[in-house]
Amino acid sequence: FTAGAGNALQAAVASIVRMPLEEVPNFIEDPAGYEQACNIWLAKREQLLRKILLEDDGRLPDGEMEQCVGKLCILRGISPRGDHGHVVVARVTTDGEFELL
């Protein structure tokens, strides 16, 4: 893998939908962009990727808590291996924080 072109998103989606990694596309490689590619793939499974930008303190914006508590999510941050993004699977806690899974 090269920086910013790995398969962390593919692995996170595979974990959430409980499918083997090889049955989930690497959305990052799609020329249409990862978000569109992921939603097209998820729509066939009656699911949706919903992107929510967090507040500066890392919490969910007002009005998002009730919909998100207890649900799995894909949390994005800076990779420990360089200056690029990385994602992990997490669950939103009742206080609006994230439990890494």
C-alpha positions in Angstrom: 0.0 0.0 0.0 1.0 3.6 -0.5 0.2 6.5 1.7 -3.4 7.5 1.3 -4.2 4.6 -1.0 -4.6 1.6 1.4 -7.6 -0.4 2.3 -8.6 0.8 5.7 -12.0 2.1 4.5 -12.6 -1.2 2.7 -11.7 -3.1 5.9 -13.9 -0.8 8.0 -17.0 -1.3 5.8 -16.4 -5.1 5.6 -16.3 -5.2 9.4 -19.5 -3.2 9.8 -21.5 -5.1 7.1 -19.9 -8.4 8.4 -18.6 -9.5 5.0 -15.2 -11.0 4.1 -12.7 -8.3 3.0 -12.4 -9.8 -0.5 -16.2 -9.3 -1.1 -16.0 -5.6 -0.4 -14.5 -3.2 -3.0 -11.6 -0.9 -2.2 -13.7 2.3 -2.6 -10.6 4.5 -2.5 -9.6 3.1 -6.0 -12.9 4.1 -7.6 -12.5 7.1 -10.0 -15.9 8.4 -9.0 -14.6 8.9 -5.5 -14.9 6.8 -2.4 -18.1 8.4 -1.0 -20.1 7.9 -4.2 -18.7 4.4 -4.8 -19.4 3.3 -1.2 -23.0 4.6 -1.3 -23.7 2.9 -4.7 -22.4 -0.4 -3.2 -24.2 0.1 0.1 -27.5 1.0 -1.6 -27.7 -2.5 -3.1 -27.7 -3.7 0.5 -30.3 -1.1 1.7 -27.6 0.8 3.6 -26.1 4.2 3.5 -22.9 6.0 4.2 -23.7 9.3 5.9 -20.7 11.7 6.3 -20.9 13.9 9.4 -18.3 16.6 10.1 -17.4 16.7 13.8 -17.1 19.8 15.9 -13.6 21.2 16.6 -13.6 19.4 19.9 -14.2 16.0 18.1 -17.8 15.7 19.2 -20.9 15.2 17.1 -22.8 18.4 16.1 -26.0 19.4 17.9 -28.9 17.4 16.6 -26.8 14.3 15.6 -26.5 12.6 18.9 -29.9 11.0 19.1 -29.6 9.4 15.7 -26.0 8.1 16.3 -25.8 6.8 19.9 -25.0 3.1 20.0 -24.4 2.9 16.2 -21.3 1.8 14.5 -19.4 4.4 12.5 -16.2 4.9 10.5 -14.1 7.4 12.3 -11.5 9.3 10.3 -8.3 10.8 11.7 -4.6 11.2 10.9 -2.7 8.0 10.2 0.0 7.0 12.6 2.1 6.1 9.6 2.3 9.5 7.9 0.6 12.7 6.9 -2.6 11.2 5.4 -6.0 10.0 6.6 -6.8 6.7 8.3 -10.2 5.3 9.4 -11.2 2.9 12.1 -14.5 1.4 13.2 -16.0 3.0 16.3 -19.3 3.2 18.2 -20.9 6.4 19.4 -21.3 6.5 23.2 -24.1 8.1 25.1 -21.9 11.1 26.0 -21.1 11.7 22.4 -17.7 10.3 22.4 -16.3 7.4 20.4 -15.4 3.9 21.5 -12.8 2.4 19.2 -13.6 -1.2 18.2 
